[in-house]
Amino acid sequence: MPSDAEHVEFFKSFPLLLPITMTPLQADGYIEIPEATMPAALTRRASKFYAQIIHECDELEEWGCVESFDEKSQIMTLELSDGSGKSYKVYADFDKDVFSSDIEAHTTAMDIGLPSYLDKLKGICLQMSEPWKVLDDIDRTLHVLQPQHPRRSDLWRRVAVGDLANALIEVSPDRYHPKLIVYGPASIAGPLNNRAKDMRIEWNSSRGVKDNLEDILGIKLPEPSAVYQQDGKIKCGICLSFDDGAEIADQVCTSDQCAQSFHRQCLIQWLTTKEDTRQSYNTYFGKCPYCKGNMVVANS
């Protein structure tokens, strides 16, 4: 349990976290915030969880993990370790009364309590330790295209396979090997995806990801620092951008002579303006905007 002096030092740094119900701290440096000068965010706050979270931080002795409190957003940020030396963020959002973190994609209602939420995160860390090791290995040894700033909850990576192709790698605690799909011209992606079907049989967990993939696919994969000579080929041929903020240009014309890439939504919007485009449910059948070769794209 923190001493009164430790309470004082903490609330000097984060005065907006002072619970309204807290009794005066009997220690040198006592904090006093007169009502007339109290910040607006403190007087208007309505979260019923302030006092609860403060008390739980006392019980858990997590004060040293509190990184910041944002007055405008009413979010308290804690930094904790996942046990493997990596740190992650935990957010207590007093405006929405929810917890969130870097290691899960959804929020959790605050009424679960901070101890239970942290126990939940520890369980996720234990469950995801092996998949995270695979992702860390991918980030270290392969040329990752997306995501540019991955969170622990991002269980996928899009990596370069060469100038004209890229691969989507997904990990899961339910599989000892990653799932891989190669995107690119049919002459490149087809053979590689056929070889990837043997992933379950040939994957060797005692070897690194790069070594495994190169042996299974039978190719040399680009290093993290690789620079391509044909960057124009991996830009969207419609909007002329490589990354539109949401997706990579992974829809590639299957003609080896063309091999132009497009964002999925850019290509769909283009195809819907053409009279010769056919649609079956969420799949579009049309012509490449560049070479007029056949293209098929699903609106997934």
WOHU-V568626 format. One record per backbone hydrogen bond with DSSP energy under -0.5 kcal/mol. CO is the residue of the C=O (numbers start at 0). NH is the residue of the N-H. Records with the same first field share a line. If there is no record, write none. Layout:
CO=NH + NH
This chain:
2=6
3=7
4=8
5=9
6=10
7=11
8=12
9=12 + 13
13=16
14=17
18=21
23=25
24=26
26=29
31=33
33=36 + 37
34=37
38=41 + 42
39=43
40=44
46=49
48=52
49=53
50=54
51=55
52=56
53=57
54=58
55=59
56=60 + 61
61=64
62=65
64=66 + 78
67=76
68=70
69=73 + 74
73=93
74=69
75=91
76=66 + 67
77=79 + 89
79=87
85=81
87=79
88=101
89=77
90=92 + 99
91=75 + 93
92=96 + 97
96=109
97=92
98=107
99=90
100=103
101=152
107=98
108=111
109=112
112=116
113=117
114=118
115=119
116=120
117=121
118=122
119=123
120=124
121=125
122=126
123=127
125=128
127=131
128=132
129=133
130=134
131=135
132=136
133=137
134=138
135=139
136=140
137=141
141=143
142=159
145=157
146=149
150=153
152=154
154=170
156=158 + 168
157=144 + 145
158=166
164=160 + 161
165=182
166=158 + 168
167=180
168=156
169=178
171=174
178=169
180=167
182=165
184=187 + 188
185=189
187=191
188=192
189=193
190=194
191=195
192=196
193=196
194=197
195=198
197=201
198=202
202=204
203=206
207=211
208=212
209=213
210=214
211=215
212=216
213=217 + 218
218=220
221=142
222=225
227=230
229=232
230=233
231=234
232=260
234=260
235=239
240=235
241=248
246=243
247=249
249=251
250=261
254=257 + 258
259=252
260=236
261=250
262=266
263=267
264=268
265=269
266=270
267=271
269=272
270=273
273=276
277=284
279=282
281=298
282=279
283=285 + 296
284=277
285=294
287=291
292=287
294=285
296=283
297=299
